[in-house]
């Protein structure tokens, strides 16, 4: 970065966006499949999935000032590419340097006992199928999914963060920008959350509904239908 009398030279927001756009175009020539994060308006995430992810990441931020810088970066479009795989995220973030920084995020798979606990809790917490029938996300399930250290969202010890920049903080502004960018991606496609956590969402909901049906029919000497159509599950939760 150029400097003026020892201080970084001021760069306007418009100049930053222009620089970022040039980098995106340059990267697309080499790799047409890059997936930049584009945020419209001030809200990075607008759906339950994105908001819940962002709220969870703010729990284990080691420096709160990195959060505001990360939000600013993602709003500017500095996350040039963000690829979500099972248990891993690879991203490129344009910083003050000429070349973008490389960010890697690793998330441990859900432990078996925690998976069993969540499945059992889901079946016990749904009081009725009224919300499910209306295609709404039951509040009880939202509470289970977001339980700190017990829900589906990763705890601090389950997430590993890496950035090629020289910031010594565990969550630098580039990593934070990517984490917020992940929340924005969940707005577009909530199934990416389950892909990242390596969770079979349809199996989770099928087992949950199966348990509830078994409970309802326990004294009726009837067998429950143990199969729920994949598309029905997807439609219920906007997936």
C-alpha positions as CSV (number, residue, x, y, z in Angstrom):
1,X,0.0,0.0,0.0
2,X,1.4,3.4,-0.9
3,X,1.9,5.8,2.0
4,X,1.9,9.6,2.6
5,X,4.2,10.9,5.3
6,X,4.3,7.5,7.0
7,X,0.5,7.0,6.9
8,X,-1.4,4.7,4.5
9,X,-2.7,6.7,1.6
10,X,-6.5,7.2,1.7
11,X,-8.4,5.0,-0.8
12,X,-12.0,5.8,-1.4
13,X,-14.7,3.2,-1.3
14,X,-15.3,3.6,-5.0
15,X,-11.6,3.0,-5.8
16,X,-11.6,-0.1,-3.6
17,X,-14.7,-1.5,-5.4
18,X,-13.1,-0.8,-8.8
19,X,-9.9,-2.6,-7.7
20,X,-12.0,-5.5,-6.5
21,X,-14.0,-5.7,-9.7
22,X,-10.8,-5.8,-11.7
23,X,-9.5,-8.7,-9.6
24,X,-12.8,-10.6,-10.1
25,X,-12.6,-10.2,-13.8
26,X,-9.0,-11.3,-13.8
27,X,-9.7,-14.4,-11.8
28,X,-12.7,-15.3,-14.0
29,X,-10.5,-15.4,-17.0
30,X,-8.4,-18.1,-15.2
31,X,-11.3,-19.8,-13.5
32,X,-14.8,-19.2,-14.7
33,X,-16.2,-21.1,-11.8
34,X,-15.2,-18.7,-9.0
35,X,-18.0,-17.7,-6.7
36,X,-17.7,-14.1,-5.4
37,X,-19.8,-12.9,-2.6
38,X,-22.2,-10.1,-3.6
39,X,-24.1,-8.4,-0.8
40,X,-27.1,-6.2,-1.7
41,X,-27.8,-3.5,0.8
42,X,-26.6,-3.3,4.4
43,X,-27.8,-6.7,5.6
44,X,-25.3,-9.4,5.0
45,X,-27.8,-12.1,5.7
46,X,-31.6,-12.0,5.7
47,X,-32.7,-15.6,6.3
48,X,-32.8,-17.6,9.5
49,X,-29.9,-19.8,8.3
50,X,-27.5,-16.9,7.5
51,X,-28.4,-14.9,10.6
52,X,-27.9,-17.9,12.9
53,X,-24.5,-18.6,11.4
54,X,-23.4,-15.0,11.8
55,X,-24.6,-14.9,15.4
56,X,-22.7,-18.1,16.1
57,X,-19.4,-16.9,14.7
58,X,-19.6,-13.7,16.8
59,X,-19.5,-15.8,19.9
60,X,-15.9,-16.9,19.4
61,X,-14.5,-13.8,17.8
62,X,-11.2,-13.0,19.6
63,X,-11.2,-9.3,18.6
64,X,-14.5,-7.5,18.0
65,X,-12.9,-4.9,15.8
66,X,-12.1,-7.6,13.3
67,X,-15.9,-8.2,13.0
68,X,-16.6,-4.7,11.8
69,X,-13.7,-4.8,9.4
70,X,-14.8,-8.2,8.1
71,X,-18.4,-7.0,7.6
72,X,-17.0,-4.0,5.7
73,X,-14.9,-6.2,3.5
74,X,-17.7,-8.6,2.6
75,X,-20.0,-5.7,1.8
76,X,-17.4,-4.2,-0.5
77,X,-17.2,-7.5,-2.4
78,X,-13.7,-8.3,-1.2
79,X,-14.5,-12.0,-1.0
80,X,-13.6,-12.8,-4.6
81,X,-14.2,-16.5,-4.4
82,X,-15.8,-18.8,-1.8
83,X,-16.1,-22.5,-2.2
84,X,-17.9,-24.7,0.3
85,X,-17.1,-28.4,0.6
86,X,-17.7,-31.0,3.3
87,X,-16.0,-29.7,6.4
88,X,-14.0,-27.1,4.5
89,X,-14.2,-23.7,2.9
90,X,-11.6,-22.2,0.5
91,X,-11.7,-18.5,-0.3
92,X,-9.8,-15.6,-1.8
93,X,-10.1,-12.2,-0.2
94,X,-8.8,-8.9,-1.7
95,X,-7.0,-6.9,1.0
96,X,-4.7,-3.9,0.7
97,X,-2.0,-5.8,-1.2
98,X,-1.8,-6.5,-4.9
99,X,-2.7,-10.2,-4.7
100,X,-5.7,-11.6,-2.8
101,X,-5.2,-13.5,0.4
102,X,-5.9,-17.2,0.7
103,X,-8.3,-18.3,3.4
104,X,-9.0,-21.8,4.6
105,X,-11.5,-22.9,7.2
106,X,-11.8,-26.4,8.5
107,X,-14.8,-27.7,10.5
108,X,-14.8,-31.0,12.3
109,X,-17.6,-33.4,11.6
110,X,-20.4,-33.7,14.1
111,X,-19.7,-36.3,16.8
112,X,-22.0,-39.4,16.8
113,X,-23.2,-38.8,20.4
114,X,-24.1,-35.2,19.6
115,X,-25.9,-36.3,16.4
116,X,-27.9,-38.8,18.4
117,X,-28.7,-36.2,21.1
118,X,-29.9,-33.7,18.4
119,X,-32.1,-36.3,16.7
120,X,-33.7,-37.4,19.9
121,X,-34.2,-33.8,21.0
122,X,-35.9,-32.8,17.7
123,X,-38.4,-35.6,18.1
124,X,-39.2,-34.7,21.7
125,X,-39.5,-30.9,21.0
126,X,-42.0,-30.9,18.2
127,X,-45.3,-30.5,20.0
128,X,-47.5,-30.7,16.9
129,X,-47.2,-31.0,13.2
130,X,-49.2,-27.8,12.6
131,X,-46.1,-25.7,11.8
132,X,-44.6,-28.4,9.7
133,X,-47.8,-28.8,7.7
134,X,-47.7,-25.0,7.0
135,X,-44.1,-25.2,5.8
136,X,-42.8,-23.2,8.7
137,X,-39.5,-23.7,10.6
138,X,-40.5,-24.8,14.1
139,X,-39.1,-22.5,16.8
140,X,-38.3,-25.6,18.9
141,X,-36.0,-26.9,16.2
142,X,-34.3,-23.6,15.8
143,X,-33.4,-23.6,19.5
144,X,-31.9,-27.1,19.3
145,X,-29.9,-26.3,16.2
146,X,-28.3,-23.3,17.8
147,X,-27.6,-24.6,21.3
148,X,-24.1,-23.5,22.1
149,X,-21.6,-26.4,22.1
150,X,-24.5,-28.9,21.7
151,X,-26.3,-27.9,18.5
152,X,-25.5,-28.2,14.9
153,X,-23.6,-24.9,14.6
154,X,-19.8,-25.4,15.2
155,X,-18.3,-24.6,18.5
156,X,-14.9,-22.7,18.7
157,X,-13.0,-25.9,19.3
158,X,-14.5,-27.5,16.1
159,X,-13.3,-24.8,13.7
160,X,-9.8,-24.1,12.4
161,X,-9.0,-20.8,10.7
162,X,-6.1,-20.0,8.3
163,X,-5.2,-16.9,6.3
164,X,-2.1,-16.1,4.3
165,X,-1.9,-12.6,5.6
166,X,0.4,-11.4,8.4
167,X,-2.2,-10.6,11.1
168,X,-1.4,-12.6,14.2
169,X,-5.0,-12.7,15.4
170,X,-6.8,-16.0,15.1
171,X,-9.7,-14.3,13.3
172,X,-8.2,-11.6,11.0
173,X,-10.5,-9.4,9.0
174,X,-10.0,-11.6,5.9
175,X,-11.1,-14.7,7.8
176,X,-14.0,-12.8,9.3
177,X,-15.1,-11.6,5.9
178,X,-15.2,-15.2,4.7
179,X,-17.2,-16.3,7.7
180,X,-19.8,-13.6,7.0
181,X,-19.6,-14.6,3.4
182,X,-20.6,-18.1,4.4
183,X,-23.7,-16.7,6.0
184,X,-24.5,-14.9,2.8
185,X,-24.2,-18.2,0.9
186,X,-26.6,-19.9,3.3
187,X,-29.2,-17.2,2.3
188,X,-28.9,-18.4,-1.3
189,X,-28.8,-22.1,-0.5
190,X,-29.4,-23.4,3.1
191,X,-28.3,-27.0,2.1
192,X,-24.7,-25.7,2.0
193,X,-24.9,-25.5,5.8
194,X,-25.5,-29.3,6.0
195,X,-22.9,-29.9,3.3
196,X,-20.3,-27.9,5.3
197,X,-21.2,-29.9,8.5
198,X,-21.4,-33.2,6.6
199,X,-25.0,-33.8,7.8
200,X,-27.7,-35.6,6.0
201,X,-30.5,-33.1,6.6
202,X,-33.2,-35.3,5.0
203,X,-32.2,-38.2,7.3
204,X,-32.3,-35.9,10.3
205,X,-35.8,-34.7,9.6
206,X,-37.1,-38.1,8.6
207,X,-35.9,-39.6,11.9
208,X,-37.4,-36.7,13.8
209,X,-40.8,-37.0,12.2
210,X,-40.6,-40.8,12.5
211,X,-40.0,-40.5,16.3
212,X,-42.9,-38.1,16.7
213,X,-45.2,-40.4,14.7
214,X,-44.1,-43.4,16.8
215,X,-44.9,-41.5,19.9
216,X,-48.3,-40.4,18.7
217,X,-49.2,-43.9,17.6
218,X,-47.6,-45.8,20.5
219,X,-50.9,-46.5,22.2
220,X,-52.9,-46.9,19.0
221,X,-51.3,-50.3,18.1
222,X,-50.4,-49.0,14.7
223,X,-47.2,-48.8,12.7
224,X,-46.0,-45.4,11.5
225,X,-45.0,-44.7,7.9
226,X,-41.3,-44.6,8.2
227,X,-40.6,-42.9,4.9
228,X,-41.1,-39.2,4.2
229,X,-40.6,-38.0,0.6
230,X,-37.3,-36.1,0.1
231,X,-39.1,-33.3,-1.8
232,X,-41.6,-32.9,1.0
233,X,-38.8,-32.4,3.5
234,X,-37.1,-29.9,1.2
235,X,-40.4,-27.9,0.7
236,X,-41.0,-27.8,4.5
237,X,-37.8,-26.0,5.2
238,X,-37.2,-24.0,2.1
239,X,-34.4,-26.3,1.0
